Structures are given as C-alpha cells and as structure tokens.
Amino acid sequence: MNDNLRDAASLAGKTALITGASSGIGAASAVALARAGATVIVHYNSQKADAEAVLEQVRAAGSSGEMVQADLGTRDGTGSLCSYASARAIDILVNNAGSLVKRTRVLDLTPELWEKVMMLNLTSAFFLSQAVVGGMAERKSGVIINMSSVAGRFGGGLGALAYSSAKAAISTMTKGLTKEFAPQGVRVNCISPGTIDTGYHRSFSTPEGLDGVRAATPIGRLGTSEEIADLVVFLSSDHATFIHGQTIEINGGFFMA
C-alpha cells in the first residue's frame, strides 16, 4: 500500500487484534495496520520468537502493541483469548488463525481431527467475534474481518475436506453476523485468499502442485501476504463503510465467481 493511501486509511486511535499473527498473512496484516496507525495485539500459539519479531516491526512502524498466546485449536485456549479480548476495547478483530493441520482422506478423517480443524478455523473465530462484538455494538463502531479461503468455494484439494468446509462456514457466519450487527454500527466482512506464497502453502503443497496453481492463475503467480494485508487495512478503514457481509475473493483470477 502506498503512503498516500495509508494516510487516507488512518486507523489512529484504533486497537486491532489479529489472530495467527506470527507469520504469513497475519504478520503482514499486523504490520500494515500498525503503519495505518492502529495499536496492534499480536496473537500467536507456538511461534513466540516470530511473534516478537512482528511486534518489533509494529513498533518500528511507529505504533504500539503487545503479544498474547493462546492455542485456538483447543476450547481452553480459545476461552483464554476470548476472556482477554472481552476485557479490552477491540475496534478491529481479524480472525486470521487457521490451518489445514494435515491432509487426510475422508475415510481416514477421525472425529478428533475434524473437531480440531473446526475449532481452529471456525469455532474459535465465532467465539472471538462474540467476545468483542457486544462492546463494538455498544460503541456503535467496530470491524470484524474473517479469513476464509478459495478452498471454501471449490472444496479444496484432496485431503482438505474439513478445512474447506470450515472456510465455507466462515463466509456464512460473516453474513449472519452482518444481519444482526450492521444496524448497530459493526461492519463484518470476509476475505477469501487464493494460494499465497507463504510457509503455510509450502508445508501443505508440493512444488509441482504450486506450479500447477501458477499455471491456472491468469496473473501467472501466487499472491503475497502484503496484498492480503492491504485489503485488511482497506476493510478496516472508513473507505469501506458501505461494505457489509461480503466475501471478497483475492486470488489473481484463479477463481472468478
């Protein structure tokens, strides 16, 4: 995002909580929101050193911030972060944390793995939204951005059924939250990235698979975390005041609804 647009999208005085912010899209979003003036809360699970590096970038951008740890793949971890968030005036919540966990064919998918994937990608996002949306409604102001995936539109690759199902549900949840809370000044939207060039996709995809995605993408490349982060900043800003309940596809033309 260029400096003029950042200035125009000023988020000074706002506090943003980004889940899964130690790397990838979450880290880029944390830094971009800081550059737009927001105070940033960097959530992480196990990558403490990476989260500390992100927090340093937040502060180098001229903003303030803090870190919070929680395992959103568990009920206890989700409850802990919900308690933390509900005790603060959160203006912007970015429900970014998520993972495929591991590729598993349908006949090998256990109840335990299904529940973990749903907790991490969907259930935690709902309860975090619930934890902050009441305060947003009282203040007549607030933004929730949910992170879906293009996998939620076409079912994902083999072994990703639980993940793609959770991401499709995130889009539906966005619409339901909008119907209830848009009249109270809360703006809820969803971002659906295509394949982004991060460690996440390098972990769950083969080089050949990623080459296939590039070939199937009209722009001819994977996306960057910064391109998603720019959209996070835009949706958080006053430039997006009439955008409610949308799932915005950002994938270089790989999927065109």
N, C-alpha and C positions, 0 to 999 in steps of 0.2 A: 504494500500500500504506500503511495507516495505521501510526502509530508503534508501537502495541502489537504489531501483527503483525510489524513489522520487528524489534523487540526479541526476540520469541519465535523468530524465524528467524535468530538471531545466527550470523554466519559469522566471528566474530573468530578470528584466527589462521590463516585460510584464504587461499590465494593463488589468484586466478582469472585465467585468460587468456581474453579474449573476442576473437574474430576479427571483422574488419569493424566495429570499434567506434568509428569516427569519426563515424557518423551513424545515424539511424534506430533500429531495434531494438537494434543492437549498442551504440550510445551510451547509450540508456536502460538497458540491462542493466548496463553498466559502472557507471553512477551508482547504480542500485538495489543492486547487490552491494556497492558501497562503503558505502552507507548501512546495510547489514546487517553491516558490519564487515570485509569482505574486503579484502585488498590486491589491487589490480586492475592487470593488464597490458593496456594498450590497444593492440591491433594495428590498423594501417592500411596502406593501399597508397599512394595518391597524395594524400589529403586531410590533409596534415600539420597545417595550421592548425586544422582542425576537430578533429583528434585532440588537439592541445594544449589546445583549449577543453574537451574532455571530461575530460582529465586534471586540469585546473583544478577542474572540478566534483567529480571524485573526491576531490581533496584538500580542497575546501570541505566535503565530507561528513564530514570527519574521518578519512579513510583515507589510505593511501599508495599510490603506483602508479608506473608507468613506461610508456613507449611503445616499440613495436617496429614496424619497417616491413618488409613483405615483399609481393611480388606473388604471390598464391596462384593466379593463373591460369597460372603457369609452374612447371615442375619445379624450376628453380633457386630460385625464391622460396619454394616450398613446402619444399624441402630446407633452406633457410636458417632458416625459422621452426621446423621440426622440430628442428634442431640446438639452437636457442635454448631451445625448450621442454624438450627431453630433459635439458638441463643444470640444470634447476630443478625444485623440488618443487611441481608444479602440483596443487592439490587440486580445482579446478573448471575444466573446459575447456568453453567454449561455442563450438561450431562454427557461427558465425553468418554468416561471409562467403559471399557468393554474388550472382549476378546472372544475368539472362536474356541479358545482353550486347547482343543486338539481336534483334528479332522477325524470323524468317526462315522462309519457307515450306519445306516438305520438299524440293522439287525444287531449291531454291537453297542448301540446307544443305551446306557444304563440310566435308571431314574436319578442316580446321584449326579451324573454328568449333566443330564438335562436340567436339573434344578440349579446346578452351579452356573451354567451358561445363562439361564433365565434370570437368576439373581444378579449376576454381574452386569448383564446387558439391558435388562428391563426392570426388574423389581426394584433394584436399588435406585434407578432413575425416578421411578414413580414416588418412592417414599422420600427421596430428597426433595423432589418437587413439592410434595405435600408438606414437608418441613418448612419450606420457605414461602410458599405461595400465600399463606394466610397473612403474613407480615406485609408482603407485597400488596395484597388487596387492601389492607388497612391504610397503607400509604398511597394507594391509587397509582402505583407505579412499580414496574418490575419487568424483567425479561428472563424467560427460560428458553434455552436452546438445547434441543435434544439431538444427539448424533445417531443417525440411522446408517444405512449403507445401501449401495446399489444391490447388494445381495438380497435385501428385503423386497426388491422389485422383481427379481427373476429366480429366486431360490438359492442363489449362490452355487459354488462348485460342489463336487461330490464330497460328502463328509461334513458339510456345513449347515445341515438342516436346522439344528437347534438355534444356531447363531442367526441364520437368515430369518427364522420365524420370530425371534426376539426383535430383530431390527424392523421387521414389518409391523410388529405390535407397537414399537416406539412411535411410528408415524401415526397410527391410530390414536394412541394416547395423547399425542400432540393436539389432535383435533378435539378430543374430549375435554382436555384442559382449556382449550380456547373457548369452547362453547360456554363453559362455566365461569371463566375468569376474565375474558376480554372485557365484559361490561364493567369490571372492577379495576380496569387500568393495567392489567397484566398481559403482556404480549408473549405468546408461546409459538415457537416455530421449530422446524426440524431441518437439519442439513443431512443430505444423503450423498456422501462422497463415493466416487468410483475408486479405482485402485490408486492409492497414494504411495509414493516412494518412501516408505518408512521401514524400520526394522520389523514391524508387525507383519507386513506382507512378505518380507524376505524370510520370515520364520515359518509362515504357513503355506507358502507357494514355492514352486520350483523356478529356477531361472527360465526354463522353457515355457512354463505357464505364464510368467510375467511377459516374456517376449510375445506370447500369443495375445495377451491383453493389449500390448502396444500396437500390434498389427491390427487389432479390431477397433482401435480408438482413432477416430478421424484426425485428431490433432497429432497422433503419432508418438505419444509419450505418456508416461504416468504423471499424475498430479503431484504437487508439493504440499507439504503441511502448511506453508505460508499462504498458499492460495485458499485453503480452507479457513485459515485464521483471519484473512481479510474479510471473508463473508461473516465470520463470527462477530467481528468488530462492527460491520455494517448493520447486522441484525440487532446488535446491542444499542445502536445509536438512534438518535431522533430522526434519521433519514428513513427509518423503516417503520414509522408509526402506523401505517395502514396495512402492514403485512402481518397477518394473523393466521395461525393454523395451517401454514404451508410446509410441505416437504420439498425442499429445493435441491434438485439434482445438480451435482457439480462433478462432472466426470469426463470432460473433454470430448463429449459426443458419443461415448461408449454406449450409453443408454439414453434414448430420447423418447420420453413419454408422449 
